[in-house]
């Protein structure tokens, strides 16, 4: 739900009806990851997600459709198998920015190969973000929707610099040399100041131009979702046998807020196994 003052401010402000205005903005990618003899899989991606994403009928799916070597075709002088024929692991073309949120599935700049385990753990983090967006929407609805700001989340995913293959076996012919060892997910609560005396259609078209800031403290009445138990205190998933802190590709966006002690901001690494 989004309502803004579309006319009459400051003496006689009139609020718009409930409309879809703030879904996703400032989507950006860091190109493809350098992996052995080719660039393959996303290096990084980021976007600001809004509470209107959870309104009925807004989300799509953008299923992964990108193909090519070494996903489903043999790479010349490369591995003897592809990710789709690997007998040891089940692989998924995982979105860095979820397709339901608007992240594309037709380009490797937003997709990376993750094992089924890695993808499931990424989905846990995405579920937490979904719950937060639902909380943002619930707060937007409160007070008859007459809130001065939108609350949302700046979401960034970076692939590891190192591949999943062991350092001693990394080579052009090792399939796992073309998959990241992990992805690092960082998220920050943000508040975007709503425009005044602007029609909703214009606001939606210019959402990335309005002042945005990190959230130091949430307002009274904003109910944060509970952190999934598996994420509580965790720096990496799965926790067993993994250590966080490896180098990542790309960089956080220049306007990515500094983490605040607001009960929500955080980061976590999702390893392949």
C-alpha positions as CSV (number, residue, x, y, z in Angstrom):
1,X,0.0,0.0,0.0
2,X,1.3,3.5,-0.8
3,X,-0.4,6.8,-0.3
4,X,1.2,10.2,-0.9
5,X,0.0,13.8,-0.7
6,X,-0.8,14.6,-4.3
7,X,-2.1,18.1,-3.9
8,X,-3.1,20.8,-1.4
9,X,0.0,20.8,0.9
10,X,0.6,22.5,3.3
11,X,-2.8,24.0,4.1
12,X,-5.1,21.3,2.8
13,X,-3.1,18.1,2.0
14,X,-5.0,15.5,0.1
15,X,-3.8,11.9,0.2
16,X,-4.0,9.6,-2.8
17,X,-5.7,6.3,-2.8
18,X,-3.8,3.1,-2.2
19,X,-1.6,2.5,-5.3
20,X,1.5,0.7,-6.3
21,X,4.4,3.2,-6.2
22,X,7.5,1.8,-4.5
23,X,8.5,-1.7,-5.6
24,X,12.1,-1.9,-6.8
25,X,14.6,0.8,-7.7
26,X,18.3,1.4,-8.3
27,X,18.8,-2.1,-9.6
28,X,22.4,-2.5,-10.7
29,X,24.9,-5.3,-11.4
30,X,28.6,-5.7,-11.3
31,X,28.9,-7.6,-14.6
32,X,30.2,-11.2,-14.9
33,X,32.6,-13.0,-12.6
34,X,36.1,-13.8,-14.0
35,X,36.3,-17.6,-13.9
36,X,39.3,-19.3,-15.5
37,X,39.2,-18.8,-19.3
38,X,35.8,-17.0,-19.4
39,X,33.6,-14.6,-17.5
40,X,30.6,-16.6,-16.1
41,X,28.0,-16.0,-13.5
42,X,27.1,-12.7,-11.8
43,X,29.8,-10.8,-9.9
44,X,27.4,-8.8,-7.8
45,X,23.9,-7.2,-7.9
46,X,22.0,-4.8,-5.7
47,X,18.5,-3.1,-5.5
48,X,16.3,-1.2,-3.2
49,X,13.1,-3.1,-2.5
50,X,9.9,-1.4,-1.4
51,X,6.9,-2.4,0.6
52,X,4.6,-2.4,-2.4
53,X,6.2,-5.6,-3.6
54,X,4.0,-7.5,-1.2
55,X,0.8,-6.1,-2.5
56,X,-1.4,-8.7,-4.2
57,X,-0.6,-9.3,-7.9
58,X,2.6,-7.2,-7.9
59,X,5.3,-9.9,-7.9
60,X,6.2,-11.9,-11.0
61,X,8.6,-14.8,-11.2
62,X,11.3,-14.1,-13.9
63,X,12.3,-17.7,-13.9
64,X,16.0,-18.4,-14.9
65,X,16.3,-18.9,-18.7
66,X,20.0,-17.9,-19.3
67,X,21.9,-20.8,-21.0
68,X,25.4,-21.4,-22.4
69,X,28.7,-22.9,-21.5
70,X,29.5,-24.2,-19.0
71,X,25.9,-24.3,-17.7
72,X,24.4,-26.6,-20.3
73,X,27.1,-26.7,-23.0
74,X,30.6,-28.0,-23.0
75,X,33.3,-25.3,-22.9
76,X,36.1,-25.8,-25.4
77,X,39.2,-27.1,-23.6
78,X,37.1,-27.0,-20.4
79,X,35.4,-29.4,-18.1
80,X,34.2,-32.8,-19.4
81,X,30.7,-32.1,-17.9
82,X,28.3,-29.2,-17.5
83,X,26.4,-28.0,-14.4
84,X,23.3,-29.7,-15.8
85,X,25.1,-33.0,-16.2
86,X,27.1,-33.0,-13.0
87,X,26.6,-36.3,-11.2
88,X,27.8,-35.1,-7.8
89,X,25.7,-32.1,-7.1
90,X,22.3,-30.6,-8.2
91,X,22.8,-27.1,-9.4
92,X,20.4,-24.1,-9.6
93,X,20.7,-20.9,-11.6
94,X,20.2,-18.7,-8.6
95,X,19.1,-15.1,-8.8
96,X,21.1,-12.6,-6.9
97,X,18.1,-10.3,-6.9
98,X,15.1,-12.6,-6.6
99,X,12.9,-12.9,-9.7
100,X,9.8,-12.3,-7.6
101,X,11.2,-8.9,-6.7
102,X,12.0,-8.0,-10.3
103,X,15.5,-9.4,-10.7
104,X,15.9,-10.7,-14.3
105,X,16.4,-14.3,-15.1
106,X,17.5,-14.0,-18.7
107,X,21.0,-12.8,-18.0
108,X,23.9,-14.3,-16.2
109,X,24.6,-10.8,-14.7
110,X,21.9,-11.7,-12.2
111,X,22.4,-15.4,-12.0
112,X,25.1,-17.6,-10.5
113,X,25.4,-21.4,-10.1
114,X,24.5,-22.5,-6.6
115,X,24.1,-26.0,-5.2
116,X,20.7,-27.0,-4.0
117,X,22.0,-26.5,-0.5
118,X,23.3,-23.1,-1.2
119,X,20.1,-22.0,-3.0
120,X,17.9,-23.3,-0.1
121,X,19.9,-21.2,2.4
122,X,19.7,-18.2,0.2
123,X,15.9,-18.7,0.1
124,X,15.9,-18.6,3.9
125,X,17.5,-15.1,3.8
126,X,15.1,-14.0,1.1
127,X,12.2,-15.2,3.2
128,X,13.4,-13.0,6.0
129,X,13.5,-10.0,3.6
130,X,10.0,-10.9,2.5
131,X,8.8,-10.8,6.1
132,X,10.5,-7.4,6.6
133,X,8.8,-6.0,3.5
134,X,5.5,-7.2,4.9
135,X,6.3,-5.4,8.1
136,X,7.0,-2.2,6.0
137,X,3.7,-2.6,4.3
138,X,1.9,-3.1,7.6
139,X,3.4,0.1,9.0
140,X,2.5,1.9,5.8
141,X,-1.1,0.8,6.3
142,X,-1.2,2.0,9.9
143,X,-2.4,5.6,10.5
144,X,-4.6,5.3,7.4
145,X,-1.5,5.1,5.3
146,X,-0.5,8.7,5.9
147,X,3.2,8.1,6.5
148,X,5.8,10.7,5.6
149,X,8.3,8.1,4.4
150,X,8.4,4.7,2.7
151,X,10.4,2.0,4.5
152,X,12.3,-0.6,2.4
153,X,15.5,-2.5,2.2
154,X,18.8,-2.0,0.2
155,X,19.8,-5.6,-0.7
156,X,23.2,-6.5,-2.2
157,X,24.7,-9.8,-3.2
158,X,28.3,-10.4,-4.0
159,X,29.9,-13.5,-5.4
160,X,33.2,-14.8,-3.8
161,X,36.4,-14.0,-5.6
162,X,37.6,-17.6,-5.1
163,X,35.8,-20.5,-6.9
164,X,34.4,-23.5,-5.1
165,X,37.1,-25.8,-6.4
166,X,40.0,-26.6,-4.1
167,X,43.0,-24.3,-4.7
168,X,45.1,-27.3,-5.7
169,X,42.7,-28.5,-8.3
170,X,41.4,-25.2,-9.7
171,X,41.9,-25.4,-13.5
172,X,40.1,-24.7,-16.8
173,X,39.0,-28.3,-16.8
174,X,37.5,-28.3,-13.3
175,X,33.7,-27.5,-13.4
176,X,33.7,-26.2,-9.9
177,X,36.3,-23.5,-10.9
178,X,33.4,-21.8,-12.6
179,X,31.2,-21.5,-9.5
180,X,31.7,-19.2,-6.6
181,X,32.7,-20.7,-3.2
182,X,29.9,-18.5,-1.6
183,X,27.8,-15.5,-2.1
184,X,27.7,-12.7,0.5
185,X,24.4,-11.0,1.2
186,X,24.2,-7.6,2.9
187,X,21.0,-5.8,3.7
188,X,20.1,-2.3,5.2
189,X,16.8,-0.8,6.2
190,X,16.2,2.4,4.3
191,X,13.7,5.2,4.5
192,X,12.7,7.2,1.4
193,X,11.1,10.6,1.9
194,X,7.7,10.7,0.1
195,X,7.2,13.6,-2.3
196,X,4.5,16.2,-1.7
197,X,2.1,17.6,-4.3
198,X,3.1,14.9,-6.8
199,X,0.7,12.5,-8.5
200,X,1.3,8.8,-7.8
201,X,2.3,7.9,-11.3
202,X,5.0,10.6,-11.3
203,X,6.2,9.5,-7.9
204,X,6.6,5.9,-9.1
205,X,8.6,7.1,-12.2
206,X,10.9,9.1,-10.0
207,X,11.2,7.0,-6.9
208,X,15.0,6.8,-7.2
209,X,15.3,10.6,-7.1
210,X,13.8,11.1,-3.6
211,X,16.0,11.4,-0.5
212,X,17.0,8.1,1.0
213,X,18.7,7.4,4.3
214,X,19.6,4.4,6.5
215,X,17.3,3.8,9.5
216,X,18.9,4.4,12.8
217,X,15.8,3.6,14.8
218,X,12.4,2.3,13.6
219,X,9.4,4.3,14.7
220,X,7.0,3.3,17.3
221,X,4.6,0.7,16.0
222,X,7.0,-0.8,13.4
223,X,7.1,-4.5,14.2
224,X,10.3,-6.2,12.9
225,X,10.0,-9.8,11.9
226,X,11.8,-12.5,13.9
227,X,15.1,-13.6,12.5
228,X,15.1,-17.2,11.4
229,X,16.7,-19.4,14.0
230,X,19.3,-20.7,11.6
231,X,20.4,-17.1,10.9
232,X,20.5,-16.1,14.6
233,X,24.1,-15.2,15.4
234,X,25.4,-16.9,12.2
235,X,28.0,-15.3,9.9
236,X,27.8,-18.1,7.4
237,X,25.4,-20.9,6.2
238,X,25.8,-23.8,6.5
239,X,27.7,-23.1,9.7
240,X,29.4,-26.5,9.9
241,X,32.9,-26.5,8.3
242,X,32.7,-23.0,6.9
243,X,34.5,-19.7,7.9
244,X,33.3,-16.3,6.9
245,X,35.5,-13.5,5.6
246,X,36.6,-14.4,2.1
247,X,37.2,-11.8,-0.6
248,X,34.2,-10.9,-2.8
249,X,33.7,-9.4,-6.3
250,X,32.2,-6.1,-7.0
251,X,31.7,-3.4,-4.5
252,X,28.8,-2.2,-2.4
253,X,26.9,0.7,-4.1
254,X,28.2,4.1,-3.2
255,X,25.0,5.0,-1.4
256,X,24.7,1.8,0.5
257,X,24.1,2.8,4.1
258,X,26.4,2.0,7.0
259,X,25.0,-0.8,9.2
260,X,23.0,0.5,12.1
261,X,22.2,-1.2,15.5
262,X,18.5,-1.1,14.6
263,X,17.7,-4.8,15.0
264,X,17.6,-5.5,11.3
265,X,20.7,-4.5,9.3
266,X,23.1,-7.4,8.7
267,X,25.0,-9.6,6.3
268,X,25.7,-13.3,5.9
269,X,27.7,-15.6,3.6
270,X,25.9,-18.5,1.8
271,X,28.4,-21.3,1.0
272,X,27.8,-24.1,-1.5
273,X,27.9,-26.8,1.2
